[in-house]
Amino acid sequence: MNIDTSTLLPAVAGTRLTPTADAGAGAGAGALGFAQWLERSLAETNTRLIAADQQVQRLALGETDNLHHVMIALEEAKLSFQLMVQVRNKLLEAYQDILRMQV
């Protein structure tokens, strides 16, 4: 099975991951730094988790009967959270690699 990795990270028109303006003069106005991308992604993940939780509560209270939409929201929140966990793991791994470097 072939997995298209371009669908894992939502594409934002005109933005790309580059160093922030503080790190260099080459950062363009439409460039998105890693820290800003990470902050935005964490906020989106949190929003998805909260929305999924609210939908489950509404389903449990009988305010909605659309189980399909609730399950889709839960899966989106789960996948978003798993992506953030993997990004965190890779960041920690890179940090540990830097610490192990001999100078």
C-alpha positions, 0 to 999 in steps of 0.5 A: 500500500502506497501512502501519500505523505503530502496529505498528512500535513495540510498544504497552505498556499504560499507558505513553506517552512523556513528559518524565522526572520531572526535567524536570517535575512532571507526569510520572506513575508509569506514564509512560515517558521517551524515554531509558528507551524508547530504552534499552529498545529498544536492549536489545531490539534487541541481544537479537534480534540475539544470538538470531538469531545463535545460531539461525543458528549452531545451523542451521549446526551441524545442531542445528535444521532449522527454517529458517522460524523462523531466517529469521523471527528474522533478519527481526525482528532486521533490522527492529528494527536498521533502526528503531534506525538510523532513530531515531538518524538522526532524533536526529542530524538534530534535533541538527544543526537545533538547532545551526544555529538562530540565537539 
